Amino acid sequence: MDGPLTELAQALRERLAIIADEESRRDLARHTERLQTVSERIEQLEHHLPPTIDPQLRHFLQRRSYSKALELIETKRGVD
């Protein structure tokens, strides 16, 4: 389980970094492509999570509350 959550956390961090990347926004097509790619990866990872995953995490992922999902993962794993 740790592996899938680690991958998911990495993808969530990557998405947040892309959103915060002011330079990336200068090329809107590339920026949008990068966001789409990482968002698709997050969705794939979400579909591979076990059914016993924390219901709150599942809720955040389904609602696309990715910041909250990342915070929950990091809190549960004791990561700063």
C-alpha positions as CSV (number, residue, x, y, z in Angstrom):
1,M,0.0,0.0,0.0
2,D,2.8,2.4,0.8
3,G,4.0,2.2,-2.9
4,P,0.7,3.4,-4.4
5,L,0.3,6.1,-1.9
6,T,3.9,7.3,-2.5
7,E,3.3,7.4,-6.2
8,L,0.0,9.2,-5.7
9,A,1.6,11.8,-3.4
10,Q,4.4,12.4,-6.0
11,A,1.8,12.9,-8.7
12,L,-0.2,15.3,-6.5
13,R,2.9,17.3,-5.7
14,E,3.8,17.4,-9.4
15,R,0.4,18.8,-10.3
16,L,0.6,21.5,-7.6
17,A,4.1,22.4,-8.8
18,I,2.8,22.8,-12.4
19,I,-0.1,25.0,-11.2
20,A,2.3,27.2,-9.3
21,D,4.9,27.4,-12.2
22,E,4.4,31.0,-13.5
23,E,6.9,30.3,-16.3
24,S,4.9,27.3,-17.5
25,R,1.8,29.4,-18.0
26,R,3.6,31.5,-20.6
27,D,3.1,28.6,-23.0
28,L,-0.6,27.9,-22.4
29,A,-0.8,24.9,-24.7
30,R,2.2,23.2,-23.0
31,H,1.0,24.1,-19.5
32,T,-2.4,22.6,-20.2
33,E,-0.8,19.5,-21.7
34,R,1.4,19.0,-18.6
35,L,-1.7,19.4,-16.3
36,Q,-3.7,17.0,-18.4
37,T,-0.9,14.4,-18.3
38,V,-0.4,14.5,-14.5
39,S,-4.2,14.6,-13.9
40,E,-4.6,11.5,-16.0
41,R,-1.8,9.8,-14.0
42,I,-3.6,10.8,-10.7
43,E,-6.8,9.2,-12.0
44,Q,-5.0,6.0,-13.0
45,L,-3.3,5.8,-9.6
46,E,-6.7,6.4,-7.9
47,H,-8.3,3.5,-9.8
48,H,-5.5,1.2,-8.6
49,L,-6.0,2.0,-4.9
50,P,-7.5,-0.8,-2.8
51,P,-11.1,-0.6,-1.9
52,T,-10.0,-0.4,1.8
53,I,-8.4,3.1,1.2
54,D,-9.4,5.8,3.7
55,P,-12.9,7.0,2.6
56,Q,-11.9,10.6,3.2
57,L,-9.0,10.2,0.8
58,R,-11.3,8.6,-1.8
59,H,-13.7,11.5,-1.3
60,F,-11.0,14.1,-1.8
61,L,-9.7,12.4,-5.0
62,Q,-13.2,12.0,-6.4
63,R,-13.9,15.7,-5.8
64,R,-10.5,16.7,-7.2
65,S,-9.5,18.3,-3.9
66,Y,-5.9,17.3,-4.6
67,S,-4.3,19.6,-2.0
68,K,-6.5,18.1,0.7
69,A,-5.7,14.6,-0.6
70,L,-2.0,15.3,-0.4
71,E,-2.3,16.8,3.0
72,L,-4.2,13.7,4.3
73,I,-1.6,11.3,2.8
74,E,1.3,13.2,4.3
75,T,-0.4,13.5,7.7
76,K,-1.2,9.8,7.8
77,R,2.3,8.8,6.8
78,G,4.0,11.3,9.1
79,V,5.6,13.2,6.2
80,D,6.2,17.0,6.5
